[in-house]
């Protein structure tokens, strides 16, 4: 009998995946599974009535992303018609809804379904997952080969840990669970908190509230927007982006260049930290011009210890006559309001708690891994992870934005994409080999955690601020952040370190070899001599040469390292279908005029240096990187 295709090498066995959460991570997972994998089934359980995760839950006045909207997208899915520089939560929610609709991801998603319990079964190599249907109360008992937690780290909002909240006679609302019927006009309001949410809420309610008492327990560094573009995009701007995708790409890259150039800011003794702290202090003092407010709002610790926040009229609003700032936290709620420092009572009609989230990373529901270990107990004191995506003793379990993910100093969605790709590389191996279970080795996770702790001793995150990355303490735990930049994380996650994983097989690990027939021999349309070439276009064998191609080394004007970089010129890669390496090609770039408009200029033809033709990307002589370039960098953020 002739060899059978289903017995050939690397056959994709059936794989059942359950994902928890239909926010940015869950939707990306569905998209990539659908576009890259075969012979799988996927169910995404989402507790909310609608998708989009935190952008569904957060709809308080002024709620917006605090990075430029054109950079808060998947890298491959730009949106040309954002209405403003910092998009509202509702507009971001619409983006993710549109993404789901465009790629028909809804078929995988079950909203109003809340996971309540999960347990690993060693005998079958599967997870049991108990899910509550919130519409009819039914409990669904499901099973999967792979369990993926995509709930994120900002999904469990936290009330102030002070007594008496239920005794308050007025209305109490949390910023992450806003009541749209809430009437603030003409009311006395207490606003508790001074983080990203409070900074956005105050400018929205200040003009309409009778009086606002704002409790500020910790100061916060405020910085101007990183983009020089106007705050609102006109119809002509939007149409220009639609007609000229390269122009939109230039804007995205310019914003990304700024964010990705300033990681040294987060190192306590860096020059950029020193200069930034001085400049931001002067900037805030010039805006406030009030010694009392300066004492309350301007930190002594380093820039970046707490999450930086752009000043969207907050510093102007806090100086208004109907705003009273109280330095310190709330100690108790009362019938009339709350008690502040020195046992002074403050009364109000409405109390807004902009007090953030439970950032302990402890899961909402039991996750029982090998030997009955409960992840809730394992992380009760200190969370841990392997590269932010896995946990030892929890087989076939993966997560997005787990402890030690890069969520404080760069583009979060880029990190999510890197995590998705890394997880799916592992799932590809699981599906095409006789793997029973895989999880990070305890020693690998311990070594990684130890490295994080060592790195954090020189990072600004460990200075004396109260931060969610330290579970809202000043020094209660090692900051749960990546020990490096986001670009550092992207490079780390490119390759799977197989020796860091505890992999157990069912039967002979080499049974994937099958009947000795390759994929090419089972494909009647394949080129059976695919390995013959007329020149060496092999993919690079070394990490450095691979990265030279990925980062397009030599393609941009040289910049001053470790300073804030606002490029006036961005050279784009050739489009797909244009000449590849070794051929003369024409690129275009855009340079910003003083007025901030974008003008198109031709660049001289360049000659590609290198191979790996399928990448379709050209770049000039790598030595250009080390040549001086006037105006390439700045020393202020």
N, C-alpha and C positions, 0 to 999 in steps of 0.2 A: 504494500500500500504506500502511496506517495506521502511524503511528510505533510502534516496538517498545520495550517497557519496558527491555530489556537495553541499549538504545542511549541511554537518557536520561541526564541529568546525574548526575555523581558515582556512577557504577556501581562497586560493590565487586568488584574483581578478586580472584581467588584469591590467598591469602597464606599462605605456609608459614613457621612460626615454630618455632625450636628454643630451648629454655630450658635452662640448665645449673644444676641445683640445685632440690630440692623442699623447701626450708625455707620460712620465713615469706614471703619475697619471691616465690619461684616459685609457691607455692600461691595467693598473691594475684593474680599475673599470670594464672594459669589461670582463676580465678574471674571476673576482670574481662573477660577475652577472651570467656569463655563467655556472660556476661550482656550484653555490649555489642556484640559483633562477630558478623558473619556471613561465610560463605565463607572460612573460615580453617582451617588444620590446625595442631596444636600437639603437640610432643613435648617432655616434660621428662625429661632424663637425670639420674639421681641415682646417685651412686657408692655410697651406703650401701644396706644391705638394706632400710631403712625410711625413711619421710619424716620431716620435722621438723628437718633440718639440725643446727644446733649443739645442739638439745635432744635429739637422738638420740645425738650423740657424747659429750656431757658428762653423766656419771652418777656422778661421784665423791661421796663422803659429804658430805651437806649442800648439794649443788648446787641452787641456786635462783636465780630472778630477783631482782635487787637493787632492783627497783621494785615497788610494790604490784601484786598479781596482777590485780586488777580493772582496772588500767590497762595491763596487758600483753596486750591483745587488739586485734584490728582494731576500728576506731572504730565500725563498724556491726554487730559481732558480739560482744556482751557475753556473759559466762558468769557465771551467778548462783551457781554451786555450787563456787567455789574453796574449798578446805579451810582455807587460811590466808592471812595477809597477804602473805607472800613464798612463792609457790608453788614446789614442787620441780620439777626438770627433767622428771621422769616425768609430772607432772601437766600441765605446759606441753606436753609431747609429745602427751599425750592430747587436749589442746585442738586442736592442729593436725590430728591424725588425725581428730577429730570434724568439724572444718571440711571436710576433704577428703571425708569420707564423706557429710556432709549435702548437699554440692553436687556429688557424683559426679565428683570431679576425678581419681580414680584412673585413669580411662581415658586420661588424657594422660601418665601417669607410667611410666617404666621404671626401676625400682630395679636396683641392682647393675650399672649401666652408667656407665662412667667416660669422659668426653671426654678424648681424648689429643692431638688436633691439630685446628686449624681454619685455613682459608685463604680469603681473599676472591678471587673470580673476577670481574674487571672485565667480561669479555666477556659473561657471563650475568647479572651483577648478583646473584650468589648467593654463599653461603658453603658450602664443603665442610667437613664435620665428621666426623672419625674417632672412633668410639666403641668401647671395649672392653666386651664382655659378660663381666663378671667371674665368671659362673657356668660358662660353657663355653669361654671364651678366644677366642671369635669376635670379629673386628674388623668393625664395621658402618660402611659408607661412606654417609653421609647428606648431604643438601643442604637449604638453606633460604634464604628471602629475607631473613629477619630473625634475627639471633643475639643472644640476651640472656643475659648472665652474671649469675646470681642466686646465686653461691656465697658472697656476703658477704665480710666482711674478717676473720672469725675462723673460718677453715676449715683452716688449716695449722699445727698445733701445733709448737712449737719446743722442742728440748732445750737445756739450758744449753750455751753455746759454750765448753766446757772439755774438756780431753783425758781419756781413760781410762775413759769410762763403761762400756765393755764389760768392763773388768777387775774391776768390782765383783762379788763372789761372792754377794751377797744378791739380793733382788728390787728392780728399778727400775721405777717406773711413772710415767707422765705423767698429770696431772690430766684432760687432755682425751682420754685413752685408758685409762680406768680398767679394771682387771681385777676383776671382781666376786668372784672366788675369793680375792682377797687377804685374808689373815688378819693383822689388826693387833693383836689382843688379846694383851697380854703381851709385845709385841715392842719393840725399840729402833728408833726411826724418825728419819730425817732429813727435814725438810720444807724444801725450797728455794723461796723466793719469799715475797712479802708483798703480793700483789695480790688481786683479787676472789676468785679461787679459793682461795688459801691462807687467806684470812680466813674462808671458809666451812668449809674442811676441818678446821682446828685444833679448833674446839669439838666436832666430831664424833668425832675420834680421841683427844683428850686424856684422856677418862675411861677408856679401855680400853688405851691403850698403856702399856708399862712406863716408857718415857722418850722424849721428843721433843726433838731439837735442831733449832731453827728458824733458818735463815739469812735475815737481813733486810738486803738491800742498800740499799733505799730506804724511807724512812718513808712513812706514808699517813695522810691525814686521815680520821678515822672520825666518822660522824654518826649520831644516833639515827634510827629510822624516821620517814618524813615523815608517816605516818598515825597518828592517835590511836586507831584501832580496835585491838581485841585481836589477838594474833598468830594465834589459831585461831578460825575461824568455827564457831559452834554450829549444830546442826540447825535451831534456830528462826531464827537469822540467815539461813541459806540459804533456808529456806522463805519468810521475809519478803521477801527479794530476789526470789524467784520470783513471789510474789503481788503485789508492788508494784514494778514495773520503774522507776517514778519514783524510788523510794528508792535503788535501785542506781545510777541515773544521777546522783543527787545525790552519792553517795560517789565515783563516778568523776570527776565534775567538781571536787569539792573537792580530791582528790589532784592532778588535773591543774593546778588553779589554783596550788597550791604550786609545782610543778615549773616552770610557765611564768611565774611571777612573779619568778624569781630570776636571770635571765640576767645582770644587772649584777654578780653575784658573780664572773663570769668576766672582768671588766675589772679590771686590776691596781690601779687607783687609785680604785675605786668605794667609796662608803661601806659598801655591803653586804659587800664583800670585807674591809674593815677590821674591821667589827663581827663578821663571821662567824669570821675568823681568831682574834680574841680570845676569842670565846665557845667555839669548838671546842677551843682550847688549854686553857682552863679545864676544860672538860668531860672531856677526855682525862686531864688531870693529876689531877682528882678521882677518876677511875676507877682510874688506875694507882697513884698515890701511891708512886712508886718513881723516884728521879732517874735511875737507870741505864736503866730501860725508857723513860722519857720521852725521854731523849737518843736512843734508838734509833728510837722509833716516832713521835714528833711532828715534823712537818716544819718547816722555816724558810720554805720557799717558800709561795706563796699557795694558798688553798683552791681546788681544782679543777684545779690543774696536772696532777696525776694524777687518774684517775677516782675520784670519791668512793665510799665503801663504807659501808653501814649496819652498825652494830655489832650483830651477832647473836651476842652472848656471846663475841666474840673477845677483848676486853680482859680479861674475867674469866678466860678459859682460859689466856691467856699468862702470868698471874701464878701459875699452879699450880706446885707443887713439882716435878712431873715434866716441866716444860718449861724448856729452856735456850735463851735467845736469844743468837744470835751476830750481832754487827753487822758486816756485810760479806758479800761473795759467796764462792762456792766457786771455787777455782782449779784443782782437779783431782779426779778420782775415784781411789780406790785399791781394793785388794781388800777392805779392811775397811770402807770408807766414803768419806770425801772429805776434802780438805785445805781448810781455811778460812784466814782472815787470819792473818798471822804464822806461816804454815807449820805450824799445829797440825792434827793429824789427829783426826777425829771418826768413831767407829765406829757401825755400825747394822746391823740385819737388813734393813731396808727403806728405800729412798730414794724419796721422793715429790717429783717435779719439778713444782711449780705455777708454771711459768716462761712460761706464756702462749703466744702465737701469733706466727708470722711476720707482721708487720704492714707488710711492704714493699710490699704490693699487687701484687707480681710474680705473674702468673698461674702456675698449676701446669703448664700446657701451652702450647705455642706458639699464638699468635693472630697470623696473618700478614695484615696489612691492605694498603692500597694500596702498590704498589711493593715488596712483599715485606717491609715493615716488620714486625718482630716486637715485639709489645707487651711481651714479656719483656725485650727489649733497651731499648726506649724508656723503661721504668720501672726499669731496673736500678739507677740512681743516685737518681733522684727521681721519684715518681709524679706524674701530673697528670691532670686531667679537665676536662670542661665540666659544671659544676653537679652533679658526682657521678654523672652518668648517661651521658656519652659521651666519646669521645676522637677528636681530629682524626686524619685519615688512616685511620680504621677505619670504613668505610661500613656503614650498616645494622646497626651493633653498638651495643648498649645494655647498661647495667649497673645493678645495684642496689647501693647503699652503696659506691660507688666513692670515690676520694680526694676529700676536702673535703665529705663528707656530714655531716649533724648527728647524730653518734653519741655525744656526750659530755655534752650539757647539756639533754636533753629527751626526750620520748617517741619512741623509735626507730621503732616501728611506724607512727606518724603520718607520719614522714618517708618510710618505705617506701611508704605509700599515695600520698603526693604524687608520689614518683618514678614509681610505676606509672601514675598519671593523666597525668603529663606525657609519658611514653613512649608511652602509648596514643593521646594526641592526635596525636603525630607519626606513629604507625602508621596512624591513620585517614586522615591526609592522604596517606601513602604508598599506601594501598589504593584511594583514590578519585581519585587523580591519576596521570598517567603518569610517576611518579618512578622513575628507575633506581637512584639511590643518594642517600643523605643522610648527612652527618656534620658535626660542629661545625667551623666555620672555624678554622684555626690561630690567626688573629689574635684571635678571640673567646676561645679557650681561653687564649691567652697573657695577654690583658687580665684575664681572670678570675683566673688564677694570681697575677698581679701585685697585684691588689686583695687577695687572700687574704694574701699576704706582708706588705703594708702594714698590714692590720688586725691581724695576729698580733703586731706589735710592741707593741701596747697590751693584749694579752690575756694572761691568767694562764697559758695553755698554753705560752707561750714562756719562762716562768721556769725556774729551774735544777733542775727535776726530771727524772728518767729516765722516759720515757713511751712507751707503744706508739704514740702518735700522732706521735712523732718517731723511730719505728722502734727503740725501746728505747735511745735515746741521750739525752743531756742537751740538746745543741744541734746534732744532726747533720743536721736538715732542718727546713723550715717545717712546723709541725703540720698534719696532713692533716685538718683539721676545717673545718666551715662557718664563715664569718666573720660569725656572728650567732647569734641564738636559733633554736630550732626553729620558732616562730611566724613568724619572719622568713623562714625557708626555705619554709614553707608558702605564704606570700604571694608569694614570688619565683617559685615553681613553678606558679602558677595560669595564667600566660600563656606561650605558646610565642613566643620571640623569633626569628621566622623569619629575620631578617637575620643572626643568629649562625650560621646553618646553610649549608653548601655543598650545594646541591641541584642534581642533574643529572637531566635528563629524557630519556625515550625518545621521540623524535619531537616533535611540537608540544605544548608545555606546556598549551595550551588545548583539547586534544582531549577533556578531561574534560567539556566542554560538550555533547558528544554531538549528539543530533538535534534539540536545541532544546526538548525537553520536560522539564518539571520533575517532581519526585517526586510532587507533589500531583496532577498530571494523569495519573499512572500508577496512582494509588490510587483505586479505585472508591468507597471509603468516606470519602474526604477531604473537608474543607470547602474548597471552591475560593475562598471569600471569607474565609479564615482571618485576614487582616490587618485586617479591620474590627472596631472596638471602640466601646464607648459611653463610654470614658474612656481616658486615657493610662496604661497599665500597663507601659510599655516598660521593659526592663532598663536599669539605669544605664549610661551611656556612659563614665563616668570610673572609674578604679581606686579612688579614695577612696570614692565612693558605693557601688560594688560591695562594698568591704570593710566599709562601715558595716552592710550587710545581713548579710554572711557572719558577722561577729563579733558580730552582735546588739547593736550600739552602743546604749547607754542602757538595756539590759535589766537590769543588775545595780546594786546599791548601789555608789557611788563608792568607790574604794580609793586608798590612798597608793601612788604609782608607785615602782617600783624598790626595793621592800621585799618581804619574804616575806609572802605573802598567804594567810591561812587563812580563807576566807569562812565566816561563820556563817549566811549566807543565800545560796541559789542559786536563781534564777528560771529555770525550764525554759521552753523554747519550746513553743508549742501543738502538739498532735499533728496528724498529717495528717488532713484532713477537718474540722478545727475552723475557725472563722472566720478569714479572712485579714486583710490590712491594711484599715484604715479601719472596722473593726467592733469593737464592745465585746466583750471576751472575758475569761474568767476563767482565771488561771494559779494554780498551786499551787507552794509551795516548802517546803523542809524546813530547819529550823534545828537545830543541835546543842545539846543541853543540856550542862551541865558534866560529866555522867557519860559523855558521848560517845554517848548514845542519840540516835535521830533521831525528831523529832516533826513532824507535819504541821501547817502553818498556812496559812490562806487569805490570798491577797494581793488587794488592791483591784483592781477591774477597770481595765485600762489601754486606751488607745486607740492603735492603731498609727499610726505617722508614716511615710508613704512608700508606695511602690508595689512592683512586681515580685511580684504576687500569688502566682505559682506557688511561691515560696519558702515560703509558709504560715508565716511567722514574724512575730510582733508585737514591737515594742519601744517604749519611752517616749521622751520628749523627750531628744534627744542632749545637751542642756545639763546633764542630771543628772550626766554623767560628770565635770563640773568643779566639782561642789558638794562641800563637805566631808562626810565620813561618819564618825561616831565608831566607832572600833574596826575600821576597814576594813583597816588594815595593821599590820605589826609590823616591827621593825628587827633581829630575830634570826631565823636560819634554823630 
